[in-house]
Amino acid sequence: MLRALFTLCAASIVLWGQSFEVASIRPAEPYKIDDVLSGRTLVGVKLSGSRVSYGSVTVRTLIALAFEVKPYQVKGSGSLDSGRFDIAATLPQQATAKDVPAMLRALLSERFGLVIHREMRGYEAEVLSVAKSGVRMTRLPPEAPEKLKVTGAGDSHIEFEASINAIIAGFIGVPHGLPVVDKTGLEGVFAGSVDTSRYRPQGASEPRASFRESLDQLGLRLDRQVVTLATIVVDSVRSIPSDN
């Protein structure tokens, strides 16, 4: 009996350690892109000191952040994208950014009634890897800020200082609607540039080849493959969270 009580207490301590100290959830108001670009409105995630904010995020996005997968790896009903929420949460003392996903999982369980199971599923994807020629970017110090500069006629020259994730999100995007899987093994911030003007065939209806040749300037390549990835399958979730 004493052992069982100790186990229960220990479990409670672990759960408490993985929960936000305070969390407020409210429906997000429609936003204007100018407000997002100016920083007046948050769309996404911001961690500042002991405070973490989620701006205009869907339940699918929250689940992806909580389980550290991409949104396309979250499967469930259309209600996962039916609403957007603003969340303001406070971390307990001594908690770090690494603890946030576990705390978000607890919040989704407690406030949204989230129940999931995991599966391995195959996805057709664009796999990003280092080309045989090697990386043609310069590694910067870890604390270097990320930035992007676009110049030239028709935005034909792009200079950037960014992580691979930022390159995928801002430059590569999702070609032909397919997810991009990073298998470069590159970590940190890199500086590079791309000149797209010489890779723009006249009258071409298919931009795929020019896009891939532009990547070659960075020492990167994309290959379409079927990859097996961990998938979060939502068994049940409330579209409206419980009260704050």
C-alpha positions in Angstrom: 0.0 0.0 0.0 2.8 2.4 0.9 4.7 1.6 -2.3 1.5 2.2 -4.3 1.0 5.6 -2.6 4.6 6.5 -3.3 4.2 5.6 -7.0 1.1 7.7 -7.2 2.8 10.7 -5.6 5.8 10.4 -7.8 3.5 10.3 -10.9 1.7 13.4 -9.7 5.1 15.2 -9.2 6.1 14.3 -12.8 2.7 15.5 -14.1 3.0 18.8 -12.2 6.5 19.3 -13.5 5.2 19.0 -17.0 2.3 21.5 -16.7 2.2 25.2 -17.3 1.9 27.2 -14.1 -0.9 29.3 -15.7 -2.4 29.1 -19.2 -5.1 31.2 -20.8 -6.9 30.1 -24.0 -9.1 32.3 -26.0 -10.4 32.3 -29.6 -8.1 34.3 -31.9 -9.4 37.4 -33.7 -9.0 37.7 -37.5 -5.6 39.3 -38.2 -4.2 41.5 -41.0 -1.0 40.5 -42.7 0.4 44.1 -42.1 0.0 43.6 -38.4 1.8 40.3 -38.5 4.7 41.7 -40.6 5.0 44.7 -38.2 5.0 42.5 -35.1 1.8 43.9 -33.7 0.1 40.5 -34.1 1.6 37.2 -33.3 1.0 34.2 -35.6 3.0 31.2 -34.4 5.0 30.7 -31.2 7.1 33.1 -29.1 9.0 32.2 -26.0 10.2 35.1 -23.8 11.7 34.4 -20.4 9.1 32.4 -18.4 6.3 33.3 -20.8 5.3 31.3 -23.9 2.7 32.7 -26.4 0.9 30.9 -29.2 -0.8 33.3 -31.7 -3.7 32.3 -34.0 -2.8 28.6 -34.0 -5.1 25.7 -34.9 -5.4 22.5 -32.8 -3.5 20.7 -35.5 -0.6 23.1 -35.1 -0.7 22.8 -31.3 -0.6 19.0 -31.5 2.3 19.1 -34.0 4.3 21.4 -31.7 3.4 19.3 -28.6 4.6 16.0 -30.2 7.4 17.7 -32.2 6.3 16.6 -35.6 5.1 18.5 -38.7 1.4 19.4 -39.1 1.0 16.9 -42.0 2.0 14.1 -39.6 -1.1 14.8 -37.5 -4.2 12.9 -38.8 -7.7 13.4 -37.6 -11.0 15.1 -38.5 -11.5 18.5 -40.2 -12.2 20.0 -36.8 -8.4 20.1 -36.1 -8.3 23.2 -38.4 -11.8 24.6 -37.7 -10.7 27.2 -35.1 -7.7 29.3 -34.2 -6.6 30.2 -30.6 -4.4 32.6 -28.7 -2.7 31.0 -25.7 -0.6 32.8 -23.1 1.2 30.5 -20.6 3.7 30.8 -17.8 6.4 28.3 -17.2 7.1 27.0 -13.7 10.4 28.0 -12.1 13.5 26.3 -13.5 11.6 25.1 -16.6 13.3 25.6 -19.9 12.3 25.6 -23.6 12.9 21.9 -23.8 10.1 21.4 -21.3 7.5 23.3 -23.3 6.3 20.4 -25.6 5.6 18.2 -22.6 3.6 21.0 -20.9 1.7 21.6 -24.1 0.8 17.9 -24.3 -0.6 18.2 -20.7 -2.6 21.3 -21.7 -4.0 19.6 -24.8 -5.1 16.6 -22.6 -6.5 18.7 -19.8 -8.2 21.5 -21.7 -9.0 20.0 -25.1 -9.5 16.4 -24.0 -6.9 15.2 -26.5 -6.5 11.4 -26.9 -4.1 10.1 -29.5 -2.2 7.0 -30.7 0.9 6.8 -32.7 1.5 5.0 -36.0 4.3 4.7 -38.6 3.0 5.7 -42.0 4.5 6.2 -45.5 4.5 9.6 -47.1 5.5 10.8 -50.6 7.9 13.6 -49.8 10.7 15.8 -51.1 13.8 14.7 -49.2 16.4 17.4 -48.7 20.0 16.2 -48.5 23.6 17.5 -49.1 24.6 17.3 -52.8 27.7 15.3 -53.8 29.6 18.6 -54.3 29.2 19.4 -50.6 27.6 22.3 -48.8 28.1 25.7 -50.5 27.0 27.8 -47.6 29.0 29.3 -44.7 28.3 28.2 -41.2 27.8 31.1 -38.8 28.0 31.4 -35.0 25.0 29.9 -33.2 23.9 33.2 -31.9 23.8 34.8 -35.4 20.4 36.4 -36.2 18.4 35.0 -39.1 17.7 37.4 -42.0 16.7 37.5 -45.6 17.6 40.0 -48.4 16.0 39.8 -51.9 17.3 42.0 -54.7 17.6 42.0 -58.5 15.0 42.2 -61.3 12.1 40.0 -60.5 13.5 39.2 -57.1 16.2 37.2 -58.9 18.9 37.3 -56.2 18.3 36.0 -52.7 20.8 36.3 -49.8 20.1 34.8 -46.4 21.4 33.8 -43.0 19.2 31.1 -41.7 18.8 27.6 -40.3 17.9 24.7 -42.5 14.4 24.7 -41.1 14.0 28.4 -42.0 15.4 27.7 -45.5 12.8 25.0 -45.9 10.0 27.3 -44.6 10.9 30.5 -46.4 12.8 29.4 -49.5 12.0 25.8 -50.4 8.4 25.7 -49.0 6.4 22.7 -50.0 7.0 21.9 -53.7 3.9 20.6 -55.5 2.1 20.3 -52.1 4.5 17.6 -50.8 6.2 17.8 -47.4 9.9 18.4 -47.2 11.9 16.0 -45.0 15.3 17.3 -43.8 18.0 14.7 -44.1 21.0 17.1 -44.4 22.1 16.6 -40.8 23.0 20.3 -40.8 22.5 22.2 -37.6 23.0 25.9 -36.9 22.8 29.1 -39.0 24.2 29.3 -42.5 24.8 32.2 -44.9 24.3 31.7 -48.6 22.9 33.2 -51.8 20.9 32.1 -54.8 20.8 33.7 -58.3 17.6 32.5 -59.9 17.8 34.6 -63.1 20.0 32.2 -65.1 17.8 29.2 -64.2 14.5 30.6 -65.6 13.9 29.0 -69.0 11.8 31.1 -71.4 8.2 30.1 -71.6 8.7 27.1 -69.3 5.5 25.8 -67.8 7.3 23.6 -65.3 9.5 25.4 -62.7 10.7 22.2 -61.1 14.1 21.9 -62.9 15.1 25.6 -62.3 14.1 25.3 -58.7 16.3 22.2 -58.2 19.3 23.9 -60.0 18.9 26.9 -57.7 19.2 24.6 -54.7 22.4 23.1 -56.3 24.0 26.6 -55.8 23.7 25.9 -52.0 25.1 22.4 -52.2 21.6 20.9 -51.5 19.4 18.6 -53.5 15.8 17.4 -53.4 14.7 13.9 -54.3 11.1 12.7 -54.3 10.9 9.6 -52.2 8.4 7.6 -50.0 9.5 7.9 -46.4 8.2 6.3 -43.2 7.4 8.8 -40.5 5.9 8.8 -37.0 2.3 9.9 -37.2 0.0 11.3 -34.5 -3.5 9.9 -35.0 -6.2 11.8 -33.1 -8.8 9.6 -31.5 -10.8 12.4 -29.9 -10.4 16.1 -29.2 -12.7 18.9 -28.3 -12.9 21.8 -30.8 -13.7 24.2 -27.9 -11.4 24.0 -24.8 -12.6 23.9 -21.2 -12.7 27.2 -19.3 -9.6 29.0 -18.2 
